Amino acid sequence: MRKVIVGAFVSMDGVMQAPGGPDEDPTGGFKYGGWVAPMADTDPVFGEEIGALFSQPYDLLLGRKTYEIFAAHWPYAEGGPDDEIAKQFNRITKYVATRSGDVDTSWVNTVVLSDGAEAVAKLKQTAGPALVTQGSTELVHALLAAGLVDEIRTFTFPVLLGKGKRLFDASSQASAYKLVHSQVSPLGLIAATYVPNGEVQHMTIRGAENPSKAELARRERMKREG
């Protein structure tokens, strides 16, 4: 069975839109494209953790928009500063989840998944390497809603963006997670790896088991206000 690993560059407020450059994805008037770039080449933890993510056998699992960004860059990047990762991306299988038939799939080893989460669920049952996402906000939301994610690797940068496409939305399936690895860089980057850990546990905090009359009144007010 194959694992689905969500790899995400996020701001402190969870935005993951256009980390690589100003023209990557200006949807919705997003004006901070390239917010990862100032640290990407200088932060030693970032390089180490990205290297660890892509040192294992993997295939890429991408939404259409991210696939098109990658397909317009990586086939032409061999011989440049990112030669090693370019060679990896060009060699491995790229699965692109899209409802549109208007996708240029000329990038070598591209496979189209036309029914999103359902197709990924079937793909997980096959033999093969891990399926690693990059970007692909809508696809990640669908995978989280369907409970198909086996691991989340976040790279949280010390920046607050305020608006933009976010890693999690209201459709995400409630679940507890366990932190299995983390590293903090001197520049403030936090790399963390989480795996599902059953259902969300909830209870009354110690010391609040016997609510006061004021607390009971507050609860009644909350019920009335909806």
Secondary structure by P-SEA (a helix, b strand, c coil): cbbbbbbbbccccccccccccccccccccccccccccccccccaaaaaaaaaaaccbbbbbbcaaaaaaaaacccccccccaaaaaaaaacbbbbbbbccccccccccccccccccaaaaaaaaaccccbbbbccaaaaaaaaaaaccccbbbbbccccccccccccccccccccccccccccccccbbbbbbbcccccbbbbcccccccccaaaaaaaaaaaaac
